[in-house]
Amino acid sequence: MPQEDGSTLFTDHKAGIQLTFQVGWLAMRVGEKEYYSALEKPFMQNPAFQDLFGVLNNADPKVLRLLALDAREGHMPGDLVTDISVVFLEGDDQSLEQKEKARRAKTNLCLDYKFILSSYSETDNGVRILVMEESCGVPKSAVYYRDVYFNVPTGKIHLKFETNFDYKDAALTDFEQVMNSLSLLTP
């Protein structure tokens, strides 16, 4: 829901969370009004956005609850879209420690894959999170991923942040603001 200051408030009662995305981020639910409206935006002329939307056509909205794109001009170095996805892993009752172990053991087939780090911390609102950082090579650059997992009463939420590796320090500020806006809703 758009706010007076231009930010977007995302409330997901099924997953039990609420997040705020700053001005310049296009937050949308697959198959909903804002998703179809995004197709009409000028930035959609860029092939990188077209490719991303092509992949989204097959996404399950029960799992991919929201995708937020940094649609600001000049925020797509190396033609890589910076995005944050909110994935609801309903029924996932693994501990964060189990999730970390499984994720580390997972074979990754991307080019020049690097596991950077994993750690545990808390958001400003006291939600315990698992943070994992990785990178993969792509033509002309590398992609940086920051994956954040936390438990909700009905499963687990996976926030996936993706950007150009060389741009990550600038873009991470936005992701941290989203993370620290997190509120858990009472079921």
Secondary structure, 3 states (H helix, E strand, C coil): CECCCCCEEEEECCCCEEEEECCCEEEECCCCHHHHHHCCCHHHHCHHHHHHHHHHCCCCCCCEEEEEEECCCCCCHHHCCCEEEEEEEECCCCCHHHHHHHHHHCCCCCCCCEEEEEEEEECCCCCEEEEEEEEEEECCEEEEEEEEEEEECCEEEEEEEEEEHHHHHHHHHHHHHHHHCCEECCC
